[in-house]
Amino acid sequence: MVEKWLKRYIDRQRMDGKDPRTRVGLLSGNVGVLSNLALFIVKLTAGWLAGSVSIMADAMNSLSDSASSVLTLLGFHFASKPPDKEHPYGYERSEYISGLLVSVVILFVGYEFLMSSINRILNPEPLTTSPLIFGLLAVSVGAKVAQGYFYKHSAALIKSRAIEATSQDSFNDVYTTLIVLAASILERFTGWTIDGYAGVLIALYILYSGVQLIRGAIDDLLGSRPNEEELSEIAQRLDAYSSIVGYHDLLVHNYGPTNAFATVHIEIDDSWSLTEAHELIDAIEKEFNEEMGIQLVCHIDPIAIQSEEHTTIYRQIKNILQSHQLNLKFHDFRIEESPNQSIIHFDVVVPDNVTLTDAELFHSIQGQTRNTIGNYELDITFDRVYLLK
C-alpha cells in the first residue's frame, strides 16, 4: 500500500516537472521530523510518569532521530542545487555531510544517557508503572514499525543509502523500545530495579549506531568501492561488446548518490580506423550514461592482434606470468621495435594478497623473459588499485 502510494507520488512529481528523488527525500525528512517529535512526546510522557531513565533515554533517542530528519531535509535541499562555477560537480555530497552531522548528534545523546543510566545504577529508584505507560510504549512501537516500512519503500524507490540507513535505524528503535518495555514489565512483577541497566544497554546501542554511521559517512566522503552488484553490471555490459579485445583499469568515483563518474581502458584491434574506434567508444559511453547514470570516459588501447609475431610473444609473456602462481594478469601489451632496442610494454595486475614488491616482481619477470624470449627490454607498470581485475 505504501509502495503504491509512493509510486503515484513520484509519477505526480514527474508530471509537474520536479525531481522525484529530491521530492521523496524531502518527504521522508518531513515525515521523520513530525513522527519522531510525536514519539518523543509520547515516550517522554511515559518516562516522566514512570520515573524511568531508560524510557526517557529512549525518548531522547527519538528526539535525536527528529534532529536527524531535519539534517536529512537540509541534505536533500542542498543536494538538489544545480552545479555552478565553484562546484562544477554539483552539491549531492551534501547528503553525506548531513549524515556525518547526524552521527555526531547521536554520539552526544548516547554519551549523555550512558552517564544518566550509570547514575541510576548507583542510585536506584523504584518505577511507577501502569497500563497507561505500557500502552504509550506499545503505541510508539507500532509507530516506529510503520515509519520503518515507509523509509524502506522510499529508499528502494529512489535508491538512497541514506534513507535506507534511516529505515534500519527505525527498526532498531523498535527493538530498543521493546527492551525498555520488557524492563518495566519485569520490574513491575518482580521488583528488580534494572531500569539503569536497561538504560546502559540502550545508551551503548546508541553509541554503536553513531560510530557505524560516522564510518559510513566518512567512507562516502573519502570515496568507497562500488558494491559488487554494480561492478558485475559494468562487467556484463562491457562483455556484451564482442568487437572489443578486452578492458581493464576501471575506476569509479562519485560526487553524490546519483552523480557517478568512471574511466576504463578499452582494448581494440589496432587495424581499426580512428572513426571506427570513436563510434564504438561513443556507443559505450552513451549506454552507460543512459542505462546506469554513469558518466564514463573510455581510453583506447590498440592491440596488434593481427601480428603473428606479437601474438606469439604475447602468449609467451602470459605463460611466464602464470608460472609465478600468483594469479598475475596483464594488459596494455605492445611491442616497440627499433634497430637498436626492442621493448615489450605491458601492465601487470597484482592481487591484494601478493606481498612481493614491484621491484622483486620485475626482476623475476625480466629474468624469465630473457631466458624464454630473448634480449627484450621490459617496461612494466604494476596495477594494484583498480576495480575489475
C-alpha positions in Angstrom: 0.0 0.0 0.0 2.8 2.4 1.0 4.8 1.5 -2.1 1.8 2.1 -4.4 1.2 5.5 -2.9 4.8 6.4 -3.2 4.9 5.4 -6.9 1.8 7.6 -7.6 3.5 10.4 -5.7 6.7 10.0 -7.9 4.5 10.0 -11.0 2.9 13.2 -10.0 6.2 14.9 -9.3 7.5 13.8 -12.8 4.3 15.2 -14.4 4.9 18.5 -12.5 8.5 18.6 -13.9 10.1 18.1 -10.4 12.9 15.8 -9.5 11.3 12.7 -7.9 14.3 11.7 -5.9 14.6 15.1 -4.2 10.9 15.2 -3.6 10.8 11.8 -2.0 13.9 12.6 0.1 12.3 15.8 1.4 9.0 14.0 2.0 10.9 11.3 4.1 12.6 14.1 6.1 9.3 15.8 6.8 7.7 12.5 7.9 10.7 11.8 10.1 10.6 15.2 11.8 6.8 15.1 12.6 6.6 11.4 13.6 9.8 11.4 15.7 8.6 14.6 17.5 5.3 12.9 18.3 7.1 9.8 19.5 9.4 11.9 21.7 6.4 13.5 23.4 4.7 10.1 23.9 7.9 8.4 25.3 8.9 11.5 27.4 5.4 11.4 29.0 5.7 7.7 29.7 9.1 8.1 31.2 8.1 11.1 33.4 5.1 9.2 34.7 7.1 6.1 35.4 10.3 7.9 36.6 12.2 5.7 34.2 15.6 6.8 33.0 15.6 4.1 30.3 12.3 5.2 28.9 13.5 8.8 28.9 16.7 7.7 27.2 14.5 6.1 24.5 12.6 9.4 24.3 15.8 11.3 23.7 16.7 8.8 21.1 13.5 9.7 19.3 14.4 13.4 19.7 17.8 12.8 18.1 16.0 11.0 15.3 13.9 14.1 14.7 17.1 16.2 14.6 18.5 13.7 12.2 15.4 14.1 10.0 16.0 17.9 9.9 19.6 17.3 8.8 18.3 14.9 6.1 15.9 17.6 4.9 18.8 20.1 4.7 21.0 17.5 3.0 18.4 16.8 0.2 17.7 20.5 -0.1 21.4 21.4 -0.8 22.0 18.3 -2.8 19.3 19.3 -5.3 21.1 22.6 -6.2 22.5 22.6 -9.7 26.2 22.7 -10.5 27.8 26.1 -10.6 31.2 27.7 -11.3 32.5 27.0 -7.8 31.1 23.4 -7.7 31.1 22.0 -11.2 30.1 18.5 -10.0 27.1 19.7 -8.0 26.1 19.6 -4.4 25.0 15.9 -4.0 27.7 15.2 -1.4 25.7 17.5 1.0 23.7 14.3 1.7 26.9 12.7 3.1 27.8 15.8 5.2 24.3 15.8 6.8 24.8 12.1 7.6 28.0 12.9 9.3 26.4 15.6 11.4 23.6 13.3 12.4 26.1 10.8 13.6 27.7 13.4 15.9 24.3 14.2 17.4 23.7 10.5 18.0 27.0 10.1 19.8 26.4 13.1 22.0 22.9 11.8 23.0 24.3 8.3 23.7 27.1 9.6 25.9 24.7 11.8 28.0 22.3 8.9 28.7 25.1 6.5 29.4 26.1 8.8 32.2 22.5 9.1 33.4 22.0 5.4 33.4 25.2 4.7 35.3 24.0 7.2 37.9 20.6 5.4 38.1 22.5 2.1 38.7 24.5 3.7 41.6 21.4 5.4 43.0 18.4 3.1 42.1 14.8 4.3 42.4 11.6 2.3 42.0 9.5 2.8 38.9 5.9 3.9 38.7 4.2 1.6 36.2 0.6 1.5 34.9 -1.4 0.2 31.9 -1.3 3.7 30.5 2.5 3.7 30.4 2.6 0.3 28.8 0.0 1.5 26.3 2.1 4.5 25.4 5.2 2.4 24.8 3.2 -0.1 22.7 1.9 2.8 20.5 5.4 4.0 20.0 6.5 0.5 18.8 3.7 0.4 16.3 4.5 3.9 15.0 8.2 3.0 14.6 7.3 -0.1 12.6 5.1 2.0 10.3 7.9 4.6 10.0 10.5 2.0 9.2 8.5 0.5 6.4 7.8 3.9 4.9 11.5 4.7 4.9 12.3 1.2 3.5 10.0 1.7 0.5 11.2 5.2 -0.1 14.8 4.1 -0.1 14.1 1.3 -2.5 12.3 3.6 -5.0 15.0 6.3 -5.2 18.0 4.0 -4.3 19.0 6.2 -1.4 21.5 4.6 1.1 20.9 7.5 3.5 17.2 6.8 3.8 17.8 3.0 3.8 20.0 3.5 6.9 17.3 5.6 8.4 14.9 2.7 7.8 17.2 0.3 9.6 17.5 2.8 12.4 13.7 2.9 12.8 13.5 -0.9 13.1 16.4 -0.8 15.6 14.4 1.7 17.7 11.6 -0.9 17.8 14.0 -3.3 19.4 15.2 -0.6 21.8 11.7 0.3 23.0 10.9 -3.4 23.4 13.9 -3.7 25.8 12.6 -0.7 27.8 9.1 -2.3 27.9 10.5 -5.6 29.0 12.5 -3.9 31.8 9.4 -2.1 33.0 7.2 -5.2 33.0 10.0 -7.2 34.8 10.3 -4.6 37.5 6.5 -4.4 38.0 6.2 -8.1 38.6 9.5 -9.0 40.2 10.6 -5.8 41.9 14.0 -6.0 40.4 15.4 -2.5 39.7 17.0 -3.0 36.3 16.0 0.3 34.8 19.5 1.7 34.9 21.0 -1.4 33.4 18.4 -1.2 30.5 19.3 2.4 30.1 23.0 1.4 29.8 22.2 -1.1 27.1 20.2 1.5 25.1 23.0 4.1 25.5 25.6 1.6 24.3 23.4 0.8 21.3 23.0 4.5 20.5 26.8 5.0 20.7 27.4 1.9 18.5 24.9 3.2 15.9 26.6 6.6 15.9 30.0 5.1 15.3 28.7 3.0 12.5 27.0 6.0 10.9 30.2 8.1 11.2 32.2 5.3 9.5 29.7 5.2 6.6 29.6 8.9 6.2 33.4 9.2 6.2 33.6 6.3 3.7 31.2 8.2 1.3 33.1 11.4 1.7 36.5 9.8 1.1 35.2 7.7 -1.8 34.4 4.0 -1.2 34.5 1.0 -3.5 31.3 0.4 -5.6 29.2 -2.6 -4.5 29.8 -5.9 -6.2 26.3 -5.8 -7.9 27.2 -2.5 -9.6 30.7 -3.8 -10.7 29.1 -7.0 -12.0 26.6 -5.0 -14.1 29.5 -2.9 -15.5 31.4 -6.0 -16.4 28.4 -7.6 -18.1 27.7 -4.5 -20.2 31.4 -4.4 -21.4 31.4 -8.1 -22.0 28.4 -7.7 -24.4 30.6 -5.8 -26.8 32.2 -8.7 -28.8 34.1 -6.3 -31.0 36.5 -5.2 -28.2 39.5 -7.3 -27.3 39.3 -6.6 -23.6 39.0 -3.9 -20.9 40.8 -3.0 -17.7 41.8 -0.2 -15.3 38.3 0.6 -14.3 38.0 3.5 -11.8 34.7 4.7 -10.4 34.2 7.8 -8.3 31.1 9.8 -7.3 30.1 13.2 -6.2 26.8 12.1 -4.6 24.4 9.1 -4.8 23.4 9.8 -8.4 26.4 11.6 -9.7 28.9 8.9 -10.7 31.9 9.2 -13.0 34.1 6.4 -14.3 37.1 5.7 -16.5 38.1 2.5 -18.2 40.7 1.3 -20.8 39.2 -0.4 -23.8 41.4 -2.7 -25.9 40.7 -2.7 -29.7 42.2 -4.1 -32.8 45.0 -1.7 -33.9 43.9 -2.2 -37.6 40.7 -0.2 -36.9 40.4 3.3 -38.3 40.1 6.2 -35.8 36.5 6.7 -36.9 35.5 3.1 -36.1 37.1 3.3 -32.7 35.4 6.6 -32.0 32.0 5.3 -32.9 32.4 2.3 -30.6 33.6 4.3 -27.7 30.7 6.8 -28.2 28.2 3.9 -28.1 29.7 2.5 -24.9 29.7 5.9 -23.1 26.2 6.7 -24.2 24.8 3.3 -22.9 26.4 3.7 -19.5 25.1 7.3 -19.2 21.5 6.3 -20.2 21.2 2.9 -18.5 23.3 3.3 -15.4 23.6 7.0 -14.9 27.4 6.8 -15.0 29.4 9.4 -17.0 32.0 7.1 -18.5 35.2 8.1 -20.2 36.9 5.4 -22.3 40.6 5.3 -23.1 41.6 3.3 -26.2 44.4 0.8 -26.1 45.3 -0.5 -29.6 46.3 -4.2 -29.6 48.2 -5.8 -32.5 46.1 -9.0 -32.7 46.8 -9.3 -36.5 50.6 -9.7 -36.0 51.6 -13.4 -35.7 55.0 -12.4 -34.1 53.4 -10.2 -31.5 50.7 -12.9 -30.8 53.5 -15.5 -30.1 55.3 -13.2 -27.7 52.0 -12.3 -26.0 51.4 -16.0 -25.3 54.9 -16.4 -24.0 54.5 -13.5 -21.6 51.2 -15.0 -20.5 52.9 -18.3 -19.7 55.7 -16.6 -17.8 53.2 -14.7 -15.6 51.2 -17.9 -15.0 54.4 -19.7 -13.9 54.6 -17.3 -10.9 51.4 -19.0 -9.4 50.3 -15.6 -8.1 47.3 -15.1 -10.3 49.1 -12.4 -12.3 47.2 -11.0 -15.2 48.4 -8.4 -17.7 47.1 -5.9 -20.3 48.1 -2.9 -22.4 50.5 -5.3 -24.3 52.5 -3.8 -27.1 56.0 -4.2 -28.6 58.2 -1.3 -29.6 60.7 -2.3 -32.3 63.8 -0.2 -33.2 67.1 -1.0 -34.8 69.0 -0.7 -31.5 66.5 -2.0 -29.0 63.2 -3.9 -28.7 60.9 -3.1 -25.7 57.9 -5.0 -24.5 55.4 -2.8 -22.7 52.6 -4.2 -20.5 50.8 -3.7 -17.2 50.6 -6.4 -14.6 47.6 -6.6 -12.3 48.8 -7.6 -8.8 46.3 -9.2 -6.4 45.9 -7.9 -2.9 47.4 -11.0 -1.3 50.8 -10.7 -3.1 53.5 -9.4 -0.7 56.3 -9.1 -3.2 57.4 -5.6 -4.1 57.1 -4.2 -7.6 60.9 -4.4 -7.9 61.0 -8.0 -6.9 58.3 -8.9 -9.4 60.0 -7.0 -12.1 63.4 -8.7 -11.6 61.8 -12.2 -11.7 59.7 -11.5 -14.8 62.6 -9.9 -16.6 64.9 -12.8 -15.9 62.4 -15.4 -17.2 61.7 -13.2 -20.3 65.3 -13.1 -21.3 65.7 -16.8 -20.8 62.5 -17.6 -22.8 62.0 -15.0 -25.5 65.4 -13.3 -25.9 67.1 -10.0 -25.2 64.0 -7.8 -24.9 63.8 -4.9 -22.5 60.7 -4.7 -20.4 58.6 -1.7 -19.4 56.1 -2.9 -16.8 53.5 -0.9 -14.9 52.2 -2.7 -11.8 48.5 -2.1 -11.1 47.3 -2.6 -7.5 44.2 -0.4 -7.1 41.8 -1.0 -10.0 38.3 -2.5 -9.5 37.9 -5.0 -12.3 40.9 -7.3 -12.3 
